[in-house]
Amino acid sequence: MRFQLIGPFEIVTDDGRTHRPGTPKVCQTLALLLTRPGEIVTADALIQELWGETPPRSAVTTLQTYVYHARRMFAQEELVPAGRCLIVTSPPGYSIQVDDDEIDIRVFEKLVSRARAELAADEPLTALGTVREALDLWRGPALSGIPTGDALSGHVVHLEELRIRAYEIRIACEEQLGWHRESIPELRRLTNDYPLNEWFHSRLIGTLGAAGRRAEALQAYQKVRRLLADELGLEPSRELKQLQARLLAPVQVSPQAAAPVPARSGV
């Protein structure tokens, strides 16, 4: 089976059925357990996630009710084979007994780590396939439609940062493979989606320059320079300024290339 948290919370069964739990607090409880598969999550941690600093007096009993409803959902909807117990009461809390490859966020984390290692091992084509597989797991914002307290909100931030890293790996792979023109549409989208990420801007400027589109590269530099000044009151980084300087430098022509071609005799 597969628990999908990168997007709307879904449970995909072994026979291909998709179930979306309808109770927000039950989803929130399950989501926190799924971020720590096989580990005991204390009742106190679950209560903190569900209600923050102002839990109701009935918090312990209500939490037990949410766990009961989750177990009943697994049984009634036949989401797991008979006899498999997913949520285990383990004082002082609960644990969910699932493998990493049954949780999309864990699969995503492992794929990004593998792609990073493959790129470091100078295998850009292999790394590109791996990181594409990782990014394909995103069906929307992580944990969308689920209430999030401090713990889950922190995990969402972690996943978004890892997603940015995955994009960086993909662009780096395409650069190593010499696929400059192919990267341009993706880089334009990334600079739009992450306007304050200077790394994406630098890659777009450099890629446009490498593709022989110097005027567009300089326009991209001016755009990020204005953005940084208007939004943050900052100057572009040294790397961006060096890119601009290289783009403005006169194109060097070798003497052989500049020399006229002698006419053939008899022509």
Secondary structure, 3 states (H helix, E strand, C coil): CEEECECECEEECCCCCEECCCCHHHHHHHHHHHCCCCCCEEHHHHHHHHHCCCCCCCHHHHHHHHHHHHHHHHHHCCCCCCCCCCEEEECCEEEECCCHHHEHHHHHHHHHHHHHHHHHCCCHHHHHHHHHHHHCCCCCCECECCCCCHHHHHHHHHHHHHHHHHHHHHHHHHHHCCCHHHHHHHHHHHHHHCCCCHHHHHHHHHHHHHCCCHHHHHHHHHHHHHHHHHHHCCCCCHHHHHHHHHHHCCCCCCHHHHCCCCCCCCC
